[in-house]
Amino acid sequence: MYRQGDVLIVPVEESAVPGVVGALPPQPRDPRGRMVLALGEVTGHAHAVVGPGELRREAGPFAAAWLRLPEGGRVVHEEHAVIALPKGWYRVVRQREYTPGAVRVVAD
């Protein structure tokens, strides 16, 4: 597993990727050509992946995203060290926090 700030990246065997993921549309890349895993609401900084591949998101604020890296890639962020990811599939999960009366995605 890999963690960068409030983003958890979990390697997944291709056979364990749910079939519905193939029907999800690939997410567009940002103007810098990156696949954005999470955008900081406070800072505007992004947890993003550089390299060939695709990112697909399930609907909903707590739903997972699925990342396919056929050649590997690098997770980058303005305030964190770069993380090298080997080729493969990954499930991307945003950290959540509990506050009385609500569960929410952590704001970066």
C-alpha positions, 0 to 999 in steps of 0.5 A: 500500500502507498499513502500520500497525505490523505490519499491511500493507493492500494495495489489490486490484482487485475482479476480482483478489479470489479467488472463495472470499472471497465464501464466507467469513463476514463477521467480527463487529465489536467492541463499538465497531463496528470491524472488527478487523484485528489485536489486540495480544497484549501491549497489547490495542490493536487495528488496526481499521477504522471505516466501512461494509464487511466483513472476511472471513478465510481460515483459518490463522494466516498466511492473509490477510484481505479487507476491502471498503470501499464508501465508504472507511474509517479504520484506527485504533490507540491508538499510531499515526496514523489512515490514511484508505483510499479505497473498494475491496477490500484484502488484509490481511497480518500481518507475520511474523518468523523465529526459529530453528526457527519462523515466527510472526506478530509480537506487537504 
